[in-house]
């Protein structure tokens, strides 16, 4: 039943978008990936990694209004995409679906939005994310939430976004838990930033009494990128979470230093080195190649030392895969 309701809503969204906008741009992006994982707490595992069938719908309604939606209908566990009733704690096949208003200075997004956690890893769609190369917090939270984005663009190279949304800790709308985000995006010559601070409301059972208690986590994501030349980029991202707003409790902290070499117009090589929770090393290597514009081939391997406090089974990951993009236009 829930699957039929979801699919009906998607069909209605696409139909109404085509009618009112006079057309819609659609991308269908299948991703096939083979992955190997070696964790300390489990046997070695082979699987399909982040294989899925992604699709994107975008269009404009007049001069100032537009819409955007992203779905993935298949995954390693396709049943999980349709079975959850929770609003945002678990992912569904609808990544985002929102309406936008934009003029030269201000803008709004309303619907299921892309919630900002900061850093450049959060700038990509799921289809462009490679496991092991993203920060710990990316795996810890659901990126897509129901809410509102208010955007101010005082100049061409700077924008500020404030967001009010459902909390990634919330498992039911009746919990009334929310999240707040403030983001600055800047471009100053070859230097770019994505700095974000947010508050996340949640609740959990007390370890001693078993009573349900509320908490508010404070997160910081400070992404910095410097283009040394047309071929070289350097990135430095800092992620930190203060449990229940306590400045004495910086858990889930992570520092990532990355370098990207654009060997040719269709070949990128990225190396990553970092510290997780201040004392565990993290290493990664990513190669992305476009033999033709629509076809992307990738190979990724990463390692993070076992035994750190909040994710004790992290180990070695490797994947190889291909992504192909199909573009369509509906309507006029």
N, C-alpha and C positions, 0 to 999 in steps of 0.2 A: 504494500500500500504506500509506504513512504517513498519507495523508488518511483512509483507512478506519479505521485504528487510532485516530487522533485523534477522529473522529466517534463511534466506538464508546465511547470513554472518556467523551465528553460525554453520550451517551445513558445510559450506566450511572450517571454522577453524578446526572443529573436523575431517573432512575427510583428509585435508592436514596434520594435526598433526599425524594422524594414519599412513598415507603413508610415510612421511619423517622420523618419529621417530620409526616406526616399532611397535608402541603400545602407548596406552594412559590409564592412571588411571582415573577413573570416580567415583565420589561420588554423590549419590542422597540423599538429606537430607530433608524430609518433616518435618515441624514444625507446630504443632497445639497448639493453645494457647487461653485461655479465659481470658479476661482482664476487669477490672473495673476502671473507672476514675471518680474522683470527683473534679471538677474545680469550682472556685469561680464565673466565668462568664458564666457557662453553667450548665444545669441539669446533674444529675448523668448519666453516660453512661456505657453500657456494649458492648463489642465488641470482635473481634478476635485477638487484640493485634498485635504481630509481626508474625502471622501465615503466612507461605509462603512455596513454594516448591523451595528449594535451590539446586543447582548442581555445581559441581566443576570438572574441567578438568586439569590434569597436566601430563607432560611427558618430556622426554629428547631427544635431537637431538645431538648425538655424545657425546663427553666428556665434552664440555664446554657450549653448548647451551641447553636451556630448554624453556618451555612455561607454562603459568598458566592462567586459566580463571574461572570466577565465574558468575553464572546467577541465577536469581529467576523469575520464570515464572508466579507465582501467588502471590497475596497479598490481603489486605483488599480492595484495589482499583486497580484491575488488569488493567483497561483501562489506568491508568496513566503511566504504565510501557512502553507503546508503543506510546503514542500520542505526547510526547514532541519532538520538533525538536531542542531544545536548547542543547548545547554540554555537559553541566555539572551542570547548576544551579538546574535543576530538575533531579532526578534519573530515570534511565531506567532499563529494565530487565537485561542489561549487567552491572554487578558491575565492574569487571576488566577483561582485556584480554591483556596480554603483553608477549613479547619475552624477554629472559634473556640470558646474557653471564656472566659466572663466572669462575675465576680461583682462585688460593690460596690467591690473594691479592686484585684484582679489580673485579668489576662487573657492568653491565648495565641492566636496565629494560626499555623497550620502548613499548609504547602503552597506553592503559587506565590503569593507575597505581593506587596503594593505596597511596594517598597523606598523608604525615606525619603531624600530629598535636601535637604529643608528648603525654606523659603519657601512662600508661598501658591499659587504656580503649580503645585506638585506635589500640591496638595490635590484637584485635579479629575480626573475620569475623562477618557480620551482624547476621548470624545464632547463634552466640555465645554471642550476646549482649542482655542484659536484660534492658528494659526501666525503667528509674528511678534510675538506678545504674551507669549511664554514665554521664560525665560532660555536662554542658549546651552547650558548643561549639560543642560537637559531634552532637547534635540535630540541631544546627544552620547552619552547613555547610555540603556540599556533600563531602564525603571522597574520592570518586573515580574521578580522573581527567585524562585528556589526557596529556601525557608528558614523561619526561625522568628522571630516577633515576641513579645517578652515585655513586657507593659504593666502599669504600676503607676499607679493613680489615687488619690493620697492625699487629694484633695478634689475637689469637683464641678467646679472651674474649672481644674484642673491635672492633667496626666498626663505620664509619662515612658515612652518606648518604647526598648528595646534590641533590635537585630536582628542575627541571624547568617544570612548567605545566600550564594548563589553570586555570584561577581563579574561585573559587566557586561562585563568584558574577557575572560571565559573562553569559549572556543569549543568546548570539549569537557569532559565531566565528568572525564575522566582527567587534565586539567590541574590539578585540585585547587586552584583559586584561589577565594578567598572575599572577602566584603565584610562590614563591620561598621558599625553605625549606632547613634547615640544621639540621641534627639530629645526636646525639651521643648515641650509645647503648653500655653499658658497664656492665661487670660482674666482680666483685671483691670479690671473696669468696661468702659469703651469701648476699652481697649487689648488687643490679642491678639498672640500670638507663635507662630511655628513655627521653632524653632532646632534645627539638626541639624549634627552632625559625623560624618563617616564615613571609613573606610579602605577602599580598593579595591585588591586585589591584581591584578597583570597581568604580562604578559611581552611582549617585543618583540625584534626583531633589532637588534643593535648596528650603528650606521651605519658604523663603521670596520672591524670584524672580521666582521660578519655573524653572530656568535654570539648565541644567544637568551639574554637577560638578564631577570631578574625585577625588578619595581619595585612600589612601594606608594605610591599617590596619597592625599593627605589633602584632603578636601573640607569646606567650610563653607557652609551655607545658612542665613542668618539672615533670617527673614521677620517683618515687623512691620506691624501694621495698626491704625489709629486711627479710630474712628467719631466724626467731628465732630458729626454730627447724624443724624437718621433718614434724611436725604437724601444726606449726603456721607461718603465714606470716603477716607482717605489711606493708601497703602501704601509702605513702604520696604524693599526686599529687597536683601541683599548676598550674592553668590555668589563663592567663591574656590576655586581648586584649586592645591595645592602638588605639583608633579611630584616623584615619588619621595621624598616626605616632606621636601623641602628648603624651608625657610622663605625661602630666597633666590629661589625660583622660583614666584612667584604668577602662574601662567598661567590663562587662561580666567576672569579676574576680571570681575565685572559688578555694577554698581550700578543698580537700577531704582527710580524714583520714580513712583508712579501715583496718580491721583485718580479716584474713581468717583462719578458723580452719579446717584442713583436718582430720576429725573425723576418717575416715577409707579410704582405697584406693579408694572407690567408693562413698564417701559422703563428700561434702564440704559445710561449712556454712560461709557466709561472712556478716559482719556488716559494715555499712558505716555511717560516720558522717562528715558533712562539713558546710562551710559557702559559700553562693552565694552572690556576690556583697557586700561582707564584713559584711553584717548585717542580713542575712536571713538564718535560720537554714535549713539543709538538712539531712534527716535520711533515711536509707535503710537497708533491711535485705533480704538476698538471700540464698536459700537452693537448692543445686543441687545434685541429686542422680542418680547413674548408677546401676540399678538392674542387667543389663547385659551390656557388652561392647558397643553394638550398640544402646542401648536405654538410653536416658537421660530424667529424670523427674525434673521439677523445680517449685519452688514457690517463688515469689518475692513480696515485698511490699515496698513502699517508700513514703516519704512525704517531701515537701518543702513549706515553709511558703508562703502564698499568698501576692501579692501586691508589689513584687519588680519590679524595673523600667522597665526592658526590656521583661518580660514575666509575666504579671500580673495575669494570670489564672492558674498558677501552683498550684497543690494541692496534693491529695492523689492518689496513683496508686497501684493496686494489680493485679497479674496475676498468673496463674497456667497453666502448659503445658507440652508437651512431644515432643521430637525430636528423630527420628530414622534414622540411617545412613546405607545406602546400598552401598557396594563397588563393582565395576566392573573393568574389564580390557579388552580393545579392542586391536586387533592386535596380534602381536607375543608375 
